[in-house]
Amino acid sequence: MAQVLMVRCGPRSALLSPGSPVTLGRDPHAQLAVDDSRISRTHLVLTAVGGNQVAVEDRSSNGTFLNGRRLAAHLGPGEPSVVLAAPFSLMVGAVDGYPLQVEAASSRNPIESSPFSTIMVRRPPSGPSTPGGRSATTGPTSPGPGTPRRGATAPTPIGYGSSANTAEWGSPGSPDSQQTARFPGVEAPTTAGPVGPGPSAPPGSLGRSAPSAPSGPSAPSGSSAPTGSDSRQMAEIPEAPAGPACGTWTIGRDPNAAICIDDPLVSRAHAQLRPAGDGFDVVDLRSSNGTWINSQRITRGHLGPGDRLTVGRTSLVCRDGQLSLVAPPRTTLAAHHISFTLPGGKQLLDDVTFGLPAGSLVAVIGPSGAGKSTLLKALTGSQPATAGTVIYEGEDLYRNYDGLRGRIGVVPQDDLVHGRLTVRQALDYAAKLRLPKDYTAEQRNHEIERVMGELGLAEHANTTVSRLSGGQRKRVSVALELLTQPSLLFLDEPTSGLDPNLDRSVMRLLRRQADTGRVVIVITHSVANLAACDRVMLLAPGGKIAYFGPPGDLMTHFQMDDYADVFEAVTGEPQVWQQRFAHSPLAADAAPPEQHVQGGGGRTRVRVSSAARQWRTLVSRQFRIMLTDRNFVLSSLMMPVLIALMALAIPGSAGFGPQSRDHPGEASTLLTILIIGASFMGVSSSIRELIAERPIFLRERAVGLSQQMYLMSKVTVLLLLSLVQTVLLLGVVMIGKDGPGDGILMPGWPELGLAVFGTAFSSAVIGLLISALVSTSEQVMPAMVVAVMAQLVLCGGIIEVSGRTFMEILALPMPGRWGYAQAAGTIDLQKIRLDGPGAVKDRLWDHDLTSWLIGCGAVLAICLVSWVATALVLRRQKATA
Ligand SMILES: Nc1ncnc2c1ncn2[C@@H]1O[C@H](COP(=O)(O)OP(=O)(O)OP(=O)(O)O)[C@@H](O)[C@H]1O
């Protein structure tokens, strides 16, 4: 049977199997997309031709080079393709272009090609350079065979995960994070002697053979540096900059950085290193995700011998004045005896222990209420376990949560996308919020195209999310998470409510994600497609592991042939099944190997995007969502018009001027309708805002969204909406009613408008607070009725409030009370009305500046207090996953 093969070019890889050719090209939809002008749109096509053989067809302008000669030179007459015979060297785009590798792949043994990062090291600027790129400090010593001359070493791409590929399940004694690989070409300028790939590379080196480096003093430098993000793998080394930059290296995503790391969690210019003593001084260059030394976030620090520097997903360790790449541990995720106990003593998780290598797909199943979601929260760090540790890529998750959470993708049960946006818009906003601020629009689009291509969403790019099927919506949720290329992906019941076909397609999708080197953990109630998983964990009630092992062995372990019977058994006797598993060989297989664990930097918030940019993005998203909701737009615009029409229906022609004997209460009734109408408009426009998108907010906050900016964006939009509604309301009233005379500070109408606007806006902020407080959308309506009715009663226009202490206290937080008082002062209600026996009096209605300013101050205070209270409530809200 033909073996599945893996084709890899730089950081990208694709599976090659008979009948599924793989294309490489500049086209972003190519399986191996290479963004470089030397690469044709469809550059070459690889086809599996049986017996593990691969045929290569070149369709490019610049050519593909097999063993140093153009592919065409290997073709026989009439042959379109060449069948590769090992060993071979295949370079794409130029004779020293992109190396293409073909190797065996298997879903059980995860593929080496981690999609996450490629690191390229350029020659550090180590002082005034001499022609040929030699370091002035090393002198023109001739290098020995196989050791590229120092200063002429070609940039070397280093991929992740090679050690993970060969990881055995639960293999004891794996070197894990202790294993380091020499970083070819990264050496302190003070260190003599060349370091590079080749015989001198230490065992366990991650360095794959670099493109042949020019050696000797006459080697050309910078002659063929390509452009584009991928080009760095093959770029010639530019001359070291002379002057002030000499002796410092920049780490970043920038292709020109001395240490270039292609990782969305790394900023373009992330950090700077300067050799100092036996190590390096490190300065964080205001990176989005932070620079960490020994898991402590630093702005400036010293990297001494044995210290570990982490940027994005990459860790480098300093030894003997050199930097070495820390190989990713074989066990990516390990839970060590985690338990979760509620304050009352109820245990939701009980001594859960397991380890997972990269490339694992694990299903967590179990009866309802067994503790699956609790386990998920413990593993993601959103609700840490009360005992035990979670080790993720060699680091303690709970102690270094902020450094690690960017690498974790979580897809909770609720859809994480606004239904009114198209798929592309949703991804675009997510990319703006989640990717570092220095990503250009082009780079963001590239990432969006990548995830859409990966998840088969390209054809739905312009479809509104609400029109997608359940399975497609779930894929959009996954796509949002994949934007940052997480190496660990959790999904909570992604197939619930899907038909069997969609269930299978989602599980296949997850299998593919695991095959790219991620760890994927999925909670599911569906047992139909467990065969796609590497491991199944069955949780018994109380969060006890009743089984952890291959899906095919589950029934044998329980000696049953039906999942219903298994669930019934573990529900009845959870402890018995926990013990039975603990004493089986499966438990030993599940146990993670001992690892060297890095300390922690605690929980400090990491903000990916700048506050201003987050605010702009959120305001723009909010407006787009509002404007695409025709019902919302119509009701928001019609509401003030209808309220104004009601006001016009009040009998009388005096309006806000001196009242007539026929209609002595016209002005006060008008004020009541305007002010209570404004309260209603404000509360109703905001009361659903937070509860409707709570899961989205919680997830976005977990990946770095600023809660303050989120709230500020809501307030901004409500402020503008209140303004428009006030103008409409008073605009229509002005048509049919006489205006007031002069106000206290300005002409009557604008001052009246200010009181109405203040009432509408402060009510909207109160609406936000209610929206943050309620726990379901159903609670919104009763809360709104209470909020508006309370203002009607306590505004002071209907029932006398002034002079009645209890009523005055109750009315204190009511915007209607203060808005009414301001408006009454503006029109000088106490003067223009004809006092009858039942006329309400209020000392706040005086037509003077003091009363008016008190009203203004009270409205502002209500806004401020409600805003702060909303922020506090939001802060306490916990993610569901
Ligand atoms: N904060 C809490 N206070 C009290 N009990 C809780 C709390 N959180 C969860 N539980 C209880 O813990 C148990 C495990 O809940 P969890 O949601 O993890 O189960 P689950 O396996 O995910 O269930 P389902 O499959 O129905 O989603 C349940 O009995 C639940 O009622």
PDBQT file of the ligand as one rigid body, heavy atoms in Angstrom, charges set to zero:
ROOT
HETATM    1  N1  LIG A 901     -19.101  26.518  40.084  1.00  0.00    +0.000 N 
HETATM    2  C1  LIG A 901     -19.704  25.366  40.348  1.00  0.00    +0.000 A 
HETATM    3  N2  LIG A 901     -20.367  25.183  41.509  1.00  0.00    +0.000 NA
HETATM    4  C2  LIG A 901     -20.968  24.018  41.780  1.00  0.00    +0.000 A 
HETATM    5  N3  LIG A 901     -20.980  22.966  40.970  1.00  0.00    +0.000 NA
HETATM    6  C3  LIG A 901     -20.358  23.094  39.791  1.00  0.00    +0.000 A 
HETATM    7  C4  LIG A 901     -19.693  24.291  39.417  1.00  0.00    +0.000 A 
HETATM    8  N4  LIG A 901     -19.171  24.121  38.183  1.00  0.00    +0.000 NA
HETATM    9  C5  LIG A 901     -19.503  22.872  37.800  1.00  0.00    +0.000 A 
HETATM   10  N5  LIG A 901     -20.211  22.257  38.769  1.00  0.00    +0.000 N 
HETATM   11  C6  LIG A 901     -20.697  20.890  38.747  1.00  0.00    +0.000 C 
HETATM   12  O1  LIG A 901     -19.589  20.085  38.432  1.00  0.00    +0.000 OA
HETATM   13  C7  LIG A 901     -19.967  19.008  37.644  1.00  0.00    +0.000 C 
HETATM   14  C8  LIG A 901     -19.124  18.964  36.396  1.00  0.00    +0.000 C 
HETATM   15  O2  LIG A 901     -19.507  20.024  35.535  1.00  0.00    +0.000 OA
HETATM   16  P1  LIG A 901     -18.980  20.124  34.051  1.00  0.00    +0.000 P 
HETATM   17  O3  LIG A 901     -19.675  21.256  33.399  1.00  0.00    +0.000 OA
HETATM   18  O4  LIG A 901     -17.516  20.128  34.078  1.00  0.00    +0.000 OA
HETATM   19  O5  LIG A 901     -19.491  18.734  33.466  1.00  0.00    +0.000 OA
HETATM   20  P2  LIG A 901     -19.509  18.232  31.969  1.00  0.00    +0.000 P 
HETATM   21  O6  LIG A 901     -18.988  16.870  31.984  1.00  0.00    +0.000 OA
HETATM   22  O7  LIG A 901     -18.844  19.206  31.084  1.00  0.00    +0.000 OA
HETATM   23  O8  LIG A 901     -21.056  18.226  31.691  1.00  0.00    +0.000 OA
HETATM   24  P3  LIG A 901     -21.829  18.319  30.289  1.00  0.00    +0.000 P 
HETATM   25  O9  LIG A 901     -21.395  17.140  29.506  1.00  0.00    +0.000 OA
HETATM   26  O10 LIG A 901     -23.260  18.196  30.679  1.00  0.00    +0.000 OA
HETATM   27  O11 LIG A 901     -21.482  19.626  29.684  1.00  0.00    +0.000 OA
HETATM   28  C9  LIG A 901     -21.429  19.155  37.393  1.00  0.00    +0.000 C 
HETATM   29  O12 LIG A 901     -22.115  18.343  38.299  1.00  0.00    +0.000 OA
HETATM   30  C10 LIG A 901     -21.699  20.610  37.668  1.00  0.00    +0.000 C 
HETATM   31  O13 LIG A 901     -22.999  20.800  38.108  1.00  0.00    +0.000 OA
ENDROOT
TORSDOF 0
